[in-house]
Amino acid sequence: MLGRIEYDALVPALTASLIGDMTTRALGIQHTHYPVPPALGLSALVLLKWLLFAGALALATRVFIELTHFLKKQGEQRLPRLPVRLFVGGVLVVILWRVVGSSDYLGLGVPTILRSFTDPTLSPYAFCWKLLFTAVTLGAGFLGGEVTPLFFVGAALGNVLARALGLPLSLGAGVGLAAVFGAASNTPLALSVMAVELLGGNLFPHVVIVCVFTYLMSGQRSIYSAQRLLRSKSGFRFLRPTPLRDLSSSPPPPVRRRRGTPQ
């Protein structure tokens, strides 16, 4: 539920996390090991850079969300049968692959994610190509593979922005990795915690700042259109939980809760 923390879910979520982690470790499955970013003091200038950084990430996030939903809607209208949409989507991905002339944007893209932390010569268009490949794939109906590709988009764009703004490369890639998916899924706090877990405490508080501002600037949208909204990012409370997919058609009237009024 967006706009309200579900405290009833704390124990089930913690239990599921611990059991999932212990199960994967017992099976010998390990997370990707990322370079540890350097420590960076927070100053007024650094904060200003992070705000610009977040604005660029928010724009990329909005483009990805709108493009994915647009392609999905157009595909459903023009090609009602899912197998046909999947076939056409697969053909489009193959065409893109041939046009680009590289396999870097196929699959999860973990090698390029790792390059984003260390390579100052990474193509400034890498995030654009991965964004397009992923939007076409998801829009065609191939679901279940948006997390790591969005990590790719965020890390690669973070690499470019870090170079432009004079920020440590690995810090920019790590913050971007978390912030794009955090905004696209409306989970900025969860992705901030995840980034500190994966990349170390040097990301704090930078990743929290960027995740929150990217989330706020990315609009009232999500890659998960079934998410239910109770309170908008601007502070308005809806009369009932509303799926995000319904907001663009006939949004219910919001009401601002007065101070002191019970929930």
Protein Blocks (a to p, Z undefined) as FASTA:
>chain_A
ZZiacfklmmmmmmmmmmmmmmmmmnopacddddddddddddfklmmmmmmmmmmmmmmm
mmmmmmmmmmmmmmmmmmmblklmmmmmmmmmmmmmmmnopaklgcjllmmmmmmmmmmk
bcfklmmmmmmmmmmmmmnopghilmmmmmmmmmmmmmmmmmmnopafklmmmmmmmmmm
mmmnopaklmmmmmmmmnojklpcklmmmmmmmmmmnopadfblmbccfbdfkopacfbd
cdfklmmmmgcddddddehiaZZ
